[in-house]
Each structure stands twice: as C-alpha cells, then as structure tokens.
Amino acid sequence: MNRIISLCVILLSFASIDVFSQSITIDECYQLAEKNYPLNKQRNLLHQAKDKNLSNATSGYFPKINIITQATYQSEVPHIDLNFPGINLPSPDKFQYKSIAEINQVIYDGGIISNQNKLIEANNRLEEKKLDVELYKIKEKITELYFGIIMLQQQNEIIELSKSDLHLMVKKIQSQVDNGVALKSNVNILKAEILKLEQNQLELNSEIKSSIYLLSDLIGKELNDNVTLINPEEIPLSKDIQRPEIEMFKEQSSALDAQKGMILAKNLPKLFAFFQGGYGNPTLNLFNENPGWYYITGVNLNIPITGFYNQSRDYELININKQSNEVMKETFIFNTKLEIIRQEEALNKYKLLLEKDDELIGLRSSIKQVASAQLENGVINSNDYIKELNAEEIAKLNKTLHKLKSLLIQYKNKITIGK
C-alpha cells in the first residue's frame, strides 16, 4: 500500500512539473502563430485553384467536339425551271433536317494556352506573396504581446522585492513598538504601503493572465498562468531589407509581363483543323432527294487584324502599371529605411539611459539603506522611509523597462528588415 501511495506521489509530482514548469521562446511563438493563423489555410486553397486553372487552360489543346441537330422548314428552296421536254431537275424538300458531329483541333494558337499557363502561375505566385505579407504581420502582434508580458512580470518581481523589504522593516519596527521605543503609527504606515503594493500586484496579475490567454489563442497552444517567457537574446541591428513585400512587388511585375505575352498571343494568327460529319436531308448534293451521310474536313486560318490597333496602347498601360508598382516598391523601401534609422536612434538612447540606470540604482540603494537605519533609530518616520524605498523601486523598474525596450527595438528591427 505504501508503495502505491509513493508511486502516485511521484506521478503527481511529474504531472505538476509538466504543468507548472512551462516555458516558451519568442521564436517558438512566431512559428506556432503562423501555423495557427486561420489565413494560413488559404495557401492550400491557392494551390488547388492553380491546379484547376492550369487543367482548364491545358484542355485547350484537346479537340473541341460539338453535336448539332437541326430541323427546319423554309418557304423556298433552290430550284431551276427548265422548259426542256424529258428533263426534270429535282429540288430539295422545304422540310430539312440534319445531325452533325463537329470536331475542331488547334494546330497553332499563337501561344495563347502557354501564355495563359504562365499568367496563371504568375498570379498564383503573386497571391502567395500577398499571403506571406499578411501572415508576416502576425509577428508584430506576437512581439508586442510577448515583451508586454515580460515587462508586467518583471514589474511584479520588483514589487515583490519592495514588499520583502517592507515586511522586514515591519518586524524591526514592531519589535521597537513592543519595547516602547517607537510609535505604532510607523508600523501601520508600513503595513498600509504593503497593502497598496498588493493591490498593484492584483492588477498586474490580472493583466498578465489576460495577456497570456491572448498569446495562447494567437499561437494555438495552451499556456498556463505560470508560463516562463524566455528573455530574448540581444541581436545586432541590420539594414539588409528582406521583407516579403519586396518579393510581392517582384511577382507583381512578373504578372504584368505575363499579361504582355497574352496580348501578343491574342493578336497572332491561329490555325485549326476541322471535321464535320453527319446525316441529313439534303446532303451536300442539293439535287439528291434522298437523305444520306456526308462529311467536310479541312483547315481554318484565323488572322486577327483589329487587335493590333490597341496592342501598343495595351502595352503602354502595362508599362504604366509596372512603373506604378516600382514606385510603390521604392516608397516601401524608403519608409522602411526611415524606420531603421529611428530604431538606431532609439537604441542608442536606451544604451545611454541604461548606463545612467546602474549609477542611479546604486545611489538609491545607498540612500534607502541610510533611511532604513534612520527609521530604526527613530530619526525619520515611515513615510520618509517609504519615499526612499519607492525611489529605489522606480529606479530598478526604469532599468528593467529600458532594458526590455532596448530588446524590443532589436526585435522590431528584425521584423522591419524581414529576417
């Protein structure tokens, strides 16, 4: 029985370790969020649509078969009146019917089908790049949320340290109160400050919890309230822009080039072979009064002329669209470079602030220690001590925020350039 109880305890301990020692990195969040984002399902649909469109376009090489059945009655038919004795030329019936099977086969289509396939491929690549751009935006949400949670958690840790200092001071001052050498109000002021910090923690914990739930929904993985978000490592800033938008502009230009190919193909000569075979009355011989079988076969050459009137203007319109696409690309790169410059300036600012933070924390810690000794000796009251304690807390909090904001800029730069 004792062995069974021991085994259950061990299993429960392992289960609790699995639940409460959860951790995740920002890169894992990026990967999970992209897989979980509903728009990602669009990629498979794009592939399916492309395959169907290519199949439809390629079917243009197959023979086109039509079956036509027709019955007519006409008021007049071809006839010749001859006034020669013994000669009677037959004329067709006014009621006529026929059933024809017609087959058309492309011999040369001017390149329409091949260019149509190229256009389908180009448009599909463009849609995929647009999808990449939309999916990439999720990284910005993950980055803001991830660093926001870490900031809240570290604020909570700093408050916890301040509470520890206050609890320690309450014990010391309470001992003096018990010995009649300190006022009870000093203890109450310290306890009131502890309650105030606990209220702050309640608000922070609520924000942390809701932010973790939101992150959990974005990445499609359940995260518990005690999850550890691994602090991202520092990364150098870069100016090498590799954003998916650049590829999108490139594919937009390729799709416009494919349209040029279609314009040319539509205006080139087309050659088809055809065959018509059927049964009807009359047959090809109008003077044959009996129904019968017949067929016609040959080739058709189609030379479009009117399309050439607009071809140059169509090309000019495509060139205008390509120039517009290039302007949009240059504008995007220009704005991205400006953002990189702002990030560099902001990062330099936080580096200078962090250098001052260490010096300020050292001074504030020293001042708080003096205030602690003064409170114990009755030189100052609890309000004076809390003032110095809060000043030290603010200095530590500022350093934490400056450090995290510095990291946040580095990861925003990573997103800005597209790594």
Secondary structure as GFF3:
##gff-version 3
##sequence-region A 1 419
A	DSSP	alpha_helix	2	20	.	.	.	ID=ss1
A	DSSP	beta_strand	23	24	.	.	.	ID=ss2
A	DSSP	alpha_helix	26	36	.	.	.	ID=ss3
A	DSSP	three_ten_helix	38	41	.	.	.	ID=ss4
A	DSSP	alpha_helix	42	58	.	.	.	ID=ss5
A	DSSP	three_ten_helix	59	61	.	.	.	ID=ss6
A	DSSP	beta_strand	64	73	.	.	.	ID=ss7
A	DSSP	beta_strand	95	108	.	.	.	ID=ss8
A	DSSP	alpha_helix	112	178	.	.	.	ID=ss9
A	DSSP	alpha_helix	184	219	.	.	.	ID=ss10
A	DSSP	beta_strand	228	229	.	.	.	ID=ss11
A	DSSP	alpha_helix	244	266	.	.	.	ID=ss12
A	DSSP	beta_strand	270	281	.	.	.	ID=ss13
A	DSSP	beta_strand	292	302	.	.	.	ID=ss14
A	DSSP	alpha_helix	307	376	.	.	.	ID=ss15
A	DSSP	alpha_helix	382	417	.	.	.	ID=ss16
###
